[in-house]
Amino acid sequence: MSPAFSDNDNRLDWRKIGYHARSAFAVLLSLSVLIGGGWFIYSKANDAYIAWRTADDYMGEGNGESVEVLIPSGPSPTQVGDLLTEAGVVKSTKTFRKVAIESGKWAQLKAGRYKLIKEIPAETALDMLMDSTNLQILWVLFPEGTTNQEQVKIMAKDTSLPEADIAAALADVESLKLPAYAAGDPEGYLFPSRYQVAEPPSATAVLQTQVRQFQKVAESLGLEGRAAELSISPHNVVTVASIIAAEVAKPEDQPMVAAVIYNRINQGMKLEMDSTVHYAIGDFSTVTTTAEQRATESPYNTYLNTGLPPGAISNPGESALKAALYPADTDALFFVTVDLDTGETKFAATLEEHNANVAQFQQWCQANKGRC
């Protein structure tokens, strides 16, 4: 067909295209207005929610700063909320109380000191209190052979209790509930061990626990019955054990030291134990003593006095108590630890043998200046 006679069906109708374009633009414009308005409304609503949400509670994971909070026994959610708010952990007691009550977990809360994070949501704070890994357990370790004076310092350091308060609790012997044969002297009856201390710490409670542990161990060893078999008083058994604990640490050497003590007493010899002089002068900085120290007037000085001192000079553990009850079968009268690093101790039945052992100890001291 000739182009001159072709129709306009295939030509672009620009008027229609323009009309549709304007319509589409209007729709897009309307949508953008709607979306923009919706976003604006959402943003404002979200800001309002956050403002409402954070008015009485924190959001997020906290500021990273840790803090310890002591939770007493049997507190109400309000009491704990007050503690947490004061410590900067949660923002509002009211919010924490609401979360705690609605959780149904409150009965699971344990008393103690918890390590928490500051500025956390109330729900997170409650979860941390329910997690026992956040509970900071307070322990106090009293080594064997330590004196009451040394134990006071250890307890003060580990619990932050004032030394004066601990000393006052120790002086209140009635509250300690010592065994009758202690005759009111707690030295030797504060059993050395590792103890878990309830929060808030109480010096009297710790001391009472130590005395109870001593009595349990004494009963398990049959201390009073065995003392009767040895024809000595239970108090003197504790005194012997305290010297053993102060002189040697190795359990295998302790029955031998016990035998030396009993053998010397039976032969009317003075014990001449440096540990008793250390106790008399209150100086435990060296293992040896000087002539001047050994001349100190004191009933505890076994270089001046025959027999046992009037009471214990340390707090013995189970092995030392057992050694005092079951001494080795030996005629040894002397002993000396010849190597302070290994604890090697040598025993002798004669002074000549002992002097040779002492010479070995002196050689060790020469090679280890300032250690003896």
LONUTOR-666931 format. One record per residue (C-alpha): x, y, z; residue in one letter; residue number from 1. Coordinates in nm, 3 decimals, m for minus. Layout:
[atom [X; Y; Z]; "a"; NUM]
...
! end
This chain:
[atom [0.000; 0.000; 0.000]; "m"; 1]
[atom [0.129; 0.341; m0.079]; "s"; 2]
[atom [0.258; 0.547; 0.222]; "p"; 3]
[atom [0.045; 0.832; 0.102]; "a"; 4]
[atom [m0.260; 0.637; 0.186]; "f"; 5]
[atom [m0.140; 0.475; 0.519]; "s"; 6]
[atom [m0.350; 0.547; 0.835]; "d"; 7]
[atom [m0.230; 0.686; 1.181]; "n"; 8]
[atom [m0.288; 0.367; 1.388]; "d"; 9]
[atom [0.087; 0.314; 1.447]; "n"; 10]
[atom [0.172; 0.670; 1.532]; "r"; 11]
[atom [0.236; 0.781; 1.896]; "l"; 12]
[atom [m0.049; 0.968; 2.053]; "d"; 13]
[atom [0.147; 1.223; 2.252]; "w"; 14]
[atom [m0.163; 1.370; 2.404]; "r"; 15]
[atom [m0.252; 1.037; 2.568]; "k"; 16]
[atom [0.106; 0.979; 2.683]; "i"; 17]
[atom [0.115; 1.319; 2.844]; "g"; 18]
[atom [m0.214; 1.255; 3.018]; "y"; 19]
[atom [m0.100; 0.921; 3.160]; "h"; 20]
[atom [0.235; 1.064; 3.265]; "a"; 21]
[atom [0.066; 1.343; 3.456]; "r"; 22]
[atom [m0.159; 1.087; 3.623]; "s"; 23]
[atom [0.135; 0.868; 3.722]; "a"; 24]
[atom [0.325; 1.164; 3.857]; "f"; 25]
[atom [0.024; 1.262; 4.064]; "a"; 26]
[atom [0.001; 0.912; 4.202]; "v"; 27]
[atom [0.374; 0.903; 4.284]; "l"; 28]
[atom [0.351; 1.242; 4.441]; "l"; 29]
[atom [0.057; 1.129; 4.651]; "s"; 30]
[atom [0.244; 0.814; 4.754]; "l"; 31]
[atom [0.552; 1.010; 4.849]; "s"; 32]
[atom [0.340; 1.242; 5.056]; "v"; 33]
[atom [0.172; 0.945; 5.222]; "l"; 34]
[atom [0.505; 0.765; 5.282]; "i"; 35]
[atom [0.673; 1.078; 5.405]; "g"; 36]
[atom [0.384; 1.155; 5.630]; "g"; 37]
[atom [0.374; 0.796; 5.753]; "g"; 38]
[atom [0.746; 0.800; 5.827]; "w"; 39]
[atom [0.710; 1.131; 6.005]; "f"; 40]
[atom [0.426; 0.993; 6.212]; "i"; 41]
[atom [0.621; 0.671; 6.283]; "y"; 42]
[atom [0.932; 0.864; 6.377]; "s"; 43]
[atom [0.739; 1.085; 6.613]; "k"; 44]
[atom [0.556; 0.787; 6.760]; "a"; 45]
[atom [0.882; 0.594; 6.802]; "n"; 46]
[atom [1.046; 0.893; 6.968]; "d"; 47]
[atom [0.748; 0.922; 7.198]; "a"; 48]
[atom [0.768; 0.548; 7.281]; "y"; 49]
[atom [1.141; 0.565; 7.354]; "i"; 50]
[atom [1.087; 0.872; 7.568]; "a"; 51]
[atom [0.811; 0.690; 7.755]; "w"; 52]
[atom [1.011; 0.365; 7.776]; "r"; 53]
[atom [1.325; 0.530; 7.909]; "t"; 54]
[atom [1.150; 0.759; 8.154]; "a"; 55]
[atom [1.154; 0.479; 8.414]; "d"; 56]
[atom [1.392; 0.227; 8.260]; "d"; 57]
[atom [1.720; 0.202; 8.074]; "y"; 58]
[atom [1.753; 0.047; 7.730]; "m"; 59]
[atom [2.043; m0.142; 7.578]; "g"; 60]
[atom [2.327; m0.332; 7.742]; "e"; 61]
[atom [2.439; m0.081; 8.001]; "g"; 62]
[atom [2.735; 0.155; 8.012]; "n"; 63]
[atom [2.993; m0.120; 8.063]; "g"; 64]
[atom [3.078; m0.017; 8.419]; "e"; 65]
[atom [3.047; m0.301; 8.672]; "s"; 66]
[atom [2.933; m0.260; 9.030]; "v"; 67]
[atom [2.884; m0.497; 9.323]; "e"; 68]
[atom [2.554; m0.490; 9.509]; "v"; 69]
[atom [2.491; m0.669; 9.839]; "l"; 70]
[atom [2.148; m0.833; 9.849]; "i"; 71]
[atom [2.032; m0.918; 10.204]; "p"; 72]
[atom [1.835; m1.227; 10.299]; "s"; 73]
[atom [1.461; m1.222; 10.231]; "g"; 74]
[atom [1.423; m0.875; 10.075]; "p"; 75]
[atom [1.116; m0.745; 9.895]; "s"; 76]
[atom [1.132; m0.641; 9.526]; "p"; 77]
[atom [1.100; m0.280; 9.641]; "t"; 78]
[atom [1.397; m0.311; 9.877]; "q"; 79]
[atom [1.614; m0.463; 9.604]; "v"; 80]
[atom [1.489; m0.204; 9.355]; "g"; 81]
[atom [1.602; 0.070; 9.593]; "d"; 82]
[atom [1.947; m0.089; 9.625]; "l"; 83]
[atom [1.983; m0.126; 9.248]; "l"; 84]
[atom [1.863; 0.228; 9.182]; "t"; 85]
[atom [2.105; 0.368; 9.439]; "e"; 86]
[atom [2.389; 0.170; 9.278]; "a"; 87]
[atom [2.301; 0.304; 8.933]; "g"; 88]
[atom [2.205; m0.038; 8.797]; "v"; 89]
[atom [1.839; 0.035; 8.719]; "v"; 90]
[atom [1.662; 0.364; 8.665]; "k"; 91]
[atom [1.348; 0.311; 8.870]; "s"; 92]
[atom [1.249; 0.104; 9.172]; "t"; 93]
[atom [0.892; 0.107; 9.043]; "k"; 94]
[atom [0.986; m0.052; 8.711]; "t"; 95]
[atom [1.212; m0.311; 8.872]; "f"; 96]
[atom [0.940; m0.404; 9.122]; "r"; 97]
[atom [0.688; m0.449; 8.839]; "k"; 98]
[atom [0.929; m0.668; 8.637]; "v"; 99]
[atom [1.026; m0.873; 8.942]; "a"; 100]
[atom [0.668; m0.946; 9.045]; "i"; 101]
[atom [0.548; m1.029; 8.694]; "e"; 102]
[atom [0.845; m1.261; 8.629]; "s"; 103]
[atom [0.739; m1.518; 8.888]; "g"; 104]
[atom [1.110; m1.573; 8.966]; "k"; 105]
[atom [1.142; m1.370; 9.286]; "w"; 106]
[atom [1.144; m1.668; 9.522]; "a"; 107]
[atom [1.462; m1.791; 9.349]; "q"; 108]
[atom [1.668; m1.489; 9.458]; "l"; 109]
[atom [1.962; m1.573; 9.684]; "k"; 110]
[atom [2.124; m1.338; 9.931]; "a"; 111]
[atom [2.480; m1.234; 9.858]; "g"; 112]
[atom [2.703; m0.993; 9.672]; "r"; 113]
[atom [2.630; m0.969; 9.299]; "y"; 114]
[atom [2.846; m0.827; 9.022]; "k"; 115]
[atom [2.615; m0.626; 8.795]; "l"; 116]
[atom [2.640; m0.363; 8.520]; "i"; 117]
[atom [2.527; m0.005; 8.554]; "k"; 118]
[atom [2.239; 0.145; 8.352]; "e"; 119]
[atom [2.073; m0.176; 8.234]; "i"; 120]
[atom [1.701; m0.250; 8.182]; "p"; 121]
[atom [1.516; m0.377; 8.487]; "a"; 122]
[atom [1.450; m0.707; 8.314]; "e"; 123]
[atom [1.822; m0.755; 8.246]; "t"; 124]
[atom [1.903; m0.671; 8.607]; "a"; 125]
[atom [1.657; m0.934; 8.727]; "l"; 126]
[atom [1.807; m1.193; 8.490]; "d"; 127]
[atom [2.154; m1.117; 8.624]; "m"; 128]
[atom [2.033; m1.163; 8.982]; "l"; 129]
[atom [1.889; m1.501; 8.886]; "m"; 130]
[atom [2.223; m1.608; 8.736]; "d"; 131]
[atom [2.442; m1.762; 9.009]; "s"; 132]
[atom [2.759; m1.693; 8.809]; "t"; 133]
[atom [2.715; m1.327; 8.902]; "n"; 134]
[atom [2.712; m1.412; 9.274]; "l"; 135]
[atom [3.046; m1.318; 9.428]; "q"; 136]
[atom [3.129; m1.577; 9.694]; "i"; 137]
[atom [3.346; m1.454; 9.980]; "l"; 138]
[atom [3.609; m1.699; 10.104]; "w"; 139]
[atom [3.862; m1.674; 10.387]; "v"; 140]
[atom [4.162; m1.907; 10.405]; "l"; 141]
[atom [4.336; m1.963; 10.738]; "f"; 142]
[atom [4.659; m2.164; 10.689]; "p"; 143]
[atom [4.757; m2.430; 10.940]; "e"; 144]
[atom [4.985; m2.315; 11.217]; "g"; 145]
[atom [4.867; m1.952; 11.213]; "t"; 146]
[atom [4.810; m1.778; 11.545]; "t"; 147]
[atom [4.492; m1.599; 11.647]; "n"; 148]
[atom [4.671; m1.269; 11.595]; "q"; 149]
[atom [4.761; m1.369; 11.239]; "e"; 150]
[atom [4.408; m1.492; 11.174]; "q"; 151]
[atom [4.265; m1.156; 11.279]; "v"; 152]
[atom [4.474; m0.988; 11.010]; "k"; 153]
[atom [4.378; m1.248; 10.750]; "i"; 154]
[atom [4.007; m1.208; 10.822]; "m"; 155]
[atom [4.033; m0.829; 10.811]; "a"; 156]
[atom [4.209; m0.841; 10.475]; "k"; 157]
[atom [3.968; m1.087; 10.313]; "d"; 158]
[atom [3.641; m0.950; 10.454]; "t"; 159]
[atom [3.723; m0.577; 10.495]; "s"; 160]
[atom [3.607; m0.600; 10.857]; "l"; 161]
[atom [3.807; m0.373; 11.092]; "p"; 162]
[atom [4.073; m0.557; 11.290]; "e"; 163]
[atom [3.940; m0.398; 11.608]; "a"; 164]
[atom [3.596; m0.550; 11.549]; "d"; 165]
[atom [3.743; m0.895; 11.490]; "i"; 166]
[atom [3.963; m0.869; 11.799]; "a"; 167]
[atom [3.660; m0.767; 12.004]; "a"; 168]
[atom [3.464; m1.067; 11.876]; "a"; 169]
[atom [3.759; m1.292; 11.963]; "l"; 170]
[atom [3.774; m1.147; 12.315]; "a"; 171]
[atom [3.409; m1.237; 12.371]; "d"; 172]
[atom [3.495; m1.599; 12.453]; "v"; 173]
[atom [3.146; m1.678; 12.579]; "e"; 174]
[atom [3.004; m1.628; 12.230]; "s"; 175]
[atom [3.265; m1.857; 12.072]; "l"; 176]
[atom [3.131; m2.166; 12.252]; "k"; 177]
[atom [3.473; m2.319; 12.312]; "l"; 178]
[atom [3.504; m2.672; 12.448]; "p"; 179]
[atom [3.522; m2.681; 12.827]; "a"; 180]
[atom [3.884; m2.801; 12.825]; "y"; 181]
[atom [3.993; m2.485; 12.638]; "a"; 182]
[atom [3.955; m2.303; 12.971]; "a"; 183]
[atom [3.842; m1.985; 12.793]; "g"; 184]
[atom [4.152; m1.957; 12.572]; "d"; 185]
[atom [4.062; m1.959; 12.199]; "p"; 186]
[atom [4.424; m2.000; 12.083]; "e"; 187]
[atom [4.448; m2.342; 11.920]; "g"; 188]
[atom [4.072; m2.383; 11.875]; "y"; 189]
[atom [4.014; m2.169; 11.563]; "l"; 190]
[atom [4.042; m2.452; 11.314]; "f"; 191]
[atom [4.250; m2.356; 11.009]; "p"; 192]
[atom [4.070; m2.414; 10.681]; "s"; 193]
[atom [3.899; m2.238; 10.390]; "r"; 194]
[atom [3.561; m2.097; 10.486]; "y"; 195]
[atom [3.277; m1.949; 10.284]; "q"; 196]
[atom [3.163; m1.632; 10.456]; "v"; 197]
[atom [2.800; m1.521; 10.442]; "a"; 198]
[atom [2.729; m1.162; 10.341]; "e"; 199]
[atom [2.738; m0.927; 10.516]; "p"; 200]
[atom [3.037; m1.079; 10.697]; "p"; 201]
[atom [3.028; m1.127; 11.072]; "s"; 202]
[atom [3.348; m1.186; 11.270]; "a"; 203]
[atom [3.161; m1.373; 11.542]; "t"; 204]
[atom [2.996; m1.601; 11.286]; "a"; 205]
[atom [3.331; m1.688; 11.127]; "v"; 206]
[atom [3.496; m1.756; 11.462]; "l"; 207]
[atom [3.205; m1.973; 11.576]; "q"; 208]
[atom [3.229; m2.172; 11.252]; "t"; 209]
[atom [3.599; m2.232; 11.315]; "q"; 210]
[atom [3.535; m2.353; 11.669]; "v"; 211]
[atom [3.258; m2.585; 11.548]; "r"; 212]
[atom [3.493; m2.727; 11.287]; "q"; 213]
[atom [3.758; m2.787; 11.552]; "f"; 214]
[atom [3.505; m2.977; 11.761]; "q"; 215]
[atom [3.399; m3.188; 11.461]; "k"; 216]
[atom [3.760; m3.283; 11.387]; "v"; 217]
[atom [3.836; m3.346; 11.756]; "a"; 218]
[atom [3.535; m3.574; 11.780]; "e"; 219]
[atom [3.628; m3.763; 11.464]; "s"; 220]
[atom [3.977; m3.822; 11.608]; "l"; 221]
[atom [3.841; m3.926; 11.946]; "g"; 222]
[atom [4.059; m3.658; 12.103]; "l"; 223]
[atom [3.931; m3.675; 12.460]; "e"; 224]
[atom [3.933; m4.054; 12.477]; "g"; 225]
[atom [4.280; m4.086; 12.324]; "r"; 226]
[atom [4.414; m3.811; 12.554]; "a"; 227]
[atom [4.298; m4.017; 12.851]; "a"; 228]
[atom [4.486; m4.316; 12.712]; "e"; 229]
[atom [4.801; m4.101; 12.690]; "l"; 230]
[atom [4.740; m3.972; 13.045]; "s"; 231]
[atom [4.742; m3.608; 12.932]; "i"; 232]
[atom [4.466; m3.349; 12.923]; "s"; 233]
[atom [4.283; m3.266; 12.597]; "p"; 234]
[atom [4.407; m2.908; 12.635]; "h"; 235]
[atom [4.768; m3.029; 12.643]; "n"; 236]
[atom [4.706; m3.238; 12.332]; "v"; 237]
[atom [4.602; m2.920; 12.153]; "v"; 238]
[atom [4.910; m2.743; 12.290]; "t"; 239]
[atom [5.140; m3.019; 12.161]; "v"; 240]
[atom [4.962; m3.013; 11.825]; "a"; 241]
[atom [5.007; m2.636; 11.804]; "s"; 242]
[atom [5.384; m2.670; 11.850]; "i"; 243]
[atom [5.396; m2.944; 11.587]; "i"; 244]
[atom [5.205; m2.727; 11.338]; "a"; 245]
[atom [5.433; m2.431; 11.403]; "a"; 246]
[atom [5.752; m2.638; 11.367]; "e"; 247]
[atom [5.692; m2.856; 11.059]; "v"; 248]
[atom [5.442; m2.852; 10.773]; "a"; 249]
[atom [5.485; m3.201; 10.627]; "k"; 250]
[atom [5.226; m3.441; 10.773]; "p"; 251]
[atom [5.472; m3.732; 10.751]; "e"; 252]
[atom [5.716; m3.551; 10.985]; "d"; 253]
[atom [5.458; m3.448; 11.243]; "q"; 254]
[atom [5.430; m3.779; 11.436]; "p"; 255]
[atom [5.810; m3.773; 11.473]; "m"; 256]
[atom [5.801; m3.419; 11.613]; "v"; 257]
[atom [5.526; m3.530; 11.853]; "a"; 258]
[atom [5.748; m3.813; 11.971]; "a"; 259]
[atom [6.040; m3.573; 12.027]; "v"; 260]
[atom [5.817; m3.349; 12.242]; "i"; 261]
[atom [5.689; m3.636; 12.456]; "y"; 262]
[atom [6.035; m3.796; 12.483]; "n"; 263]
[atom [6.194; m3.473; 12.605]; "r"; 264]
[atom [5.914; m3.412; 12.857]; "i"; 265]
[atom [5.944; m3.767; 12.988]; "n"; 266]
[atom [6.319; m3.723; 13.034]; "q"; 267]
[atom [6.278; m3.390; 13.212]; "g"; 268]
[atom [6.440; m3.197; 12.926]; "m"; 269]
[atom [6.334; m2.850; 12.824]; "k"; 270]
[atom [6.163; m2.851; 12.484]; "l"; 271]
[atom [6.375; m2.561; 12.353]; "e"; 272]
[atom [6.143; m2.498; 12.056]; "m"; 273]
[atom [6.207; m2.176; 11.863]; "d"; 274]
[atom [5.837; m2.157; 11.773]; "s"; 275]
[atom [5.747; m2.102; 12.140]; "t"; 276]
[atom [5.993; m1.812; 12.161]; "v"; 277]
[atom [5.846; m1.660; 11.844]; "h"; 278]
[atom [5.504; m1.676; 12.006]; "y"; 279]
[atom [5.632; m1.527; 12.332]; "a"; 280]
[atom [5.785; m1.225; 12.158]; "i"; 281]
[atom [5.519; m1.196; 11.887]; "g"; 282]
[atom [5.773; m1.206; 11.605]; "d"; 283]
[atom [5.741; m1.473; 11.336]; "f"; 284]
[atom [5.969; m1.315; 11.076]; "s"; 285]
[atom [6.249; m1.574; 11.108]; "t"; 286]
[atom [6.274; m1.947; 11.173]; "v"; 287]
[atom [6.565; m1.912; 11.415]; "t"; 288]
[atom [6.599; m1.716; 11.738]; "t"; 289]
[atom [6.875; m1.510; 11.895]; "t"; 290]
[atom [7.025; m1.560; 12.242]; "a"; 291]
[atom [6.854; m1.240; 12.352]; "e"; 292]
[atom [6.515; m1.364; 12.230]; "q"; 293]
[atom [6.565; m1.700; 12.398]; "r"; 294]
[atom [6.622; m1.516; 12.728]; "a"; 295]
[atom [6.277; m1.352; 12.711]; "t"; 296]
[atom [6.079; m1.399; 13.030]; "e"; 297]
[atom [5.754; m1.569; 12.935]; "s"; 298]
[atom [5.567; m1.884; 13.041]; "p"; 299]
[atom [5.562; m1.973; 12.670]; "y"; 300]
[atom [5.941; m1.969; 12.640]; "n"; 301]
[atom [6.042; m2.337; 12.643]; "t"; 302]
[atom [6.411; m2.246; 12.653]; "y"; 303]
[atom [6.356; m2.111; 13.006]; "l"; 304]
[atom [6.073; m2.331; 13.129]; "n"; 305]
[atom [6.044; m2.707; 13.158]; "t"; 306]
[atom [5.741; m2.882; 13.015]; "g"; 307]
[atom [5.467; m2.751; 12.788]; "l"; 308]
[atom [5.367; m2.385; 12.768]; "p"; 309]
[atom [5.036; m2.297; 12.936]; "p"; 310]
[atom [4.844; m2.308; 12.611]; "g"; 311]
[atom [4.859; m2.339; 12.235]; "a"; 312]
[atom [5.095; m2.126; 12.027]; "i"; 313]
[atom [4.911; m2.172; 11.696]; "s"; 314]
[atom [4.598; m2.322; 11.548]; "n"; 315]
[atom [4.676; m2.681; 11.442]; "p"; 316]
[atom [4.509; m2.867; 11.160]; "g"; 317]
[atom [4.388; m3.227; 11.158]; "e"; 318]
[atom [4.725; m3.386; 11.078]; "s"; 319]
[atom [4.899; m3.210; 11.368]; "a"; 320]
[atom [4.619; m3.304; 11.608]; "l"; 321]
[atom [4.638; m3.664; 11.495]; "k"; 322]
[atom [5.017; m3.663; 11.537]; "a"; 323]
[atom [4.982; m3.535; 11.894]; "a"; 324]
[atom [4.744; m3.823; 11.963]; "l"; 325]
[atom [4.948; m4.087; 11.782]; "y"; 326]
[atom [5.319; m4.004; 11.808]; "p"; 327]
[atom [5.579; m4.211; 11.625]; "a"; 328]
[atom [5.756; m4.492; 11.806]; "d"; 329]
[atom [6.109; m4.353; 11.823]; "t"; 330]
[atom [6.374; m4.255; 12.074]; "d"; 331]
[atom [6.453; m3.930; 11.887]; "a"; 332]
[atom [6.518; m3.628; 12.109]; "l"; 333]
[atom [6.614; m3.369; 11.849]; "f"; 334]
[atom [6.507; m3.246; 11.506]; "f"; 335]
[atom [6.592; m2.968; 11.264]; "v"; 336]
[atom [6.459; m2.871; 10.923]; "t"; 337]
[atom [6.773; m2.863; 10.707]; "v"; 338]
[atom [6.616; m2.722; 10.388]; "d"; 339]
[atom [6.344; m2.458; 10.415]; "l"; 340]
[atom [6.252; m2.491; 10.048]; "d"; 341]
[atom [6.188; m2.866; 10.050]; "t"; 342]
[atom [6.094; m2.888; 10.418]; "g"; 343]
[atom [6.339; m3.176; 10.468]; "e"; 344]
[atom [6.362; m3.244; 10.842]; "t"; 345]
[atom [6.617; m3.466; 11.016]; "k"; 346]
[atom [6.576; m3.636; 11.353]; "f"; 347]
[atom [6.841; m3.755; 11.597]; "a"; 348]
[atom [6.861; m3.951; 11.919]; "a"; 349]
[atom [7.195; m3.807; 12.028]; "t"; 350]
[atom [7.331; m3.454; 12.051]; "l"; 351]
[atom [7.624; m3.550; 11.829]; "e"; 352]
[atom [7.391; m3.656; 11.549]; "e"; 353]
[atom [7.183; m3.345; 11.599]; "h"; 354]
[atom [7.485; m3.114; 11.579]; "n"; 355]
[atom [7.576; m3.268; 11.244]; "a"; 356]
[atom [7.222; m3.200; 11.122]; "n"; 357]
[atom [7.237; m2.843; 11.253]; "v"; 358]
[atom [7.562; m2.792; 11.063]; "a"; 359]
[atom [7.382; m2.897; 10.744]; "q"; 360]
[atom [7.107; m2.645; 10.819]; "f"; 361]
[atom [7.364; m2.371; 10.877]; "q"; 362]
[atom [7.522; m2.449; 10.540]; "q"; 363]
[atom [7.181; m2.404; 10.378]; "w"; 364]
[atom [7.139; m2.071; 10.557]; "c"; 365]
[atom [7.481; m1.957; 10.433]; "q"; 366]
[atom [7.379; m2.040; 10.079]; "a"; 367]
[atom [7.042; m1.865; 10.123]; "n"; 368]
[atom [7.121; m1.536; 10.293]; "k"; 369]
[atom [6.834; m1.370; 10.476]; "g"; 370]
[atom [6.614; m1.680; 10.477]; "r"; 371]
[atom [6.688; m1.806; 10.828]; "c"; 372]
! end
